[in-house]
Amino acid sequence: MTELAPILAQKSGPARELIAFAVGKQEFCIDVMAVREIRGWTPATVLPHSQPFVRGVINLRGAVLPIMDLAVRLGFPPAEAMGRHVIIVVQVGSQIVGLLVDAVSDILTVSDTEILSPPDVASDMAKRFVSGLLAMDGRMLSILSVESVLPEREDGDPQ
């Protein structure tokens, strides 16, 4: 990240911090302001008749925390959760959810001018989940909209 500092100093626009992580062979990031904590994998208790991307629930300091398999939610094969996997605990409004990912890799500081729009050839679902793209150090990261990734309740509000 030290190589990035001089580049960022030249860019205009407010700085944003993003947490980068891997899901399969893909790299994604989310706004650090949505993240409450990052914790190691804990086996989840399965809930009957839940959506396919819901791994179950865990006890997080006395609170029931639903765990979403982000790979399944994004249309990839399910993660084979092991000790190296990570749960990113995110909060949107009053809803707190754990996102199962393969690994967290970086905390990135970027300006809005560095964020690219998703291409027009992407599907509507992809555009709904991906709010932008970030080309950095020879790799392409998709910026996820946490609000869109969370499932909607039957009343239409995000869970």
Secondary structure, 3 states (H helix, E strand, C coil): CCCHHHHHHHCCCCEEEEEEEEECCEEEEEEHHHEEEEEECCCCECCCCCCCCEEEEEEECCEEEEEEEHHHHCCCCCCCCCCCCEEEEEEECCEEEEEEECEEEEEEEEEHHHEECCCCCCCHHHHHHEEEEEEECCEEEEEECHHHHCCECCCCCEC
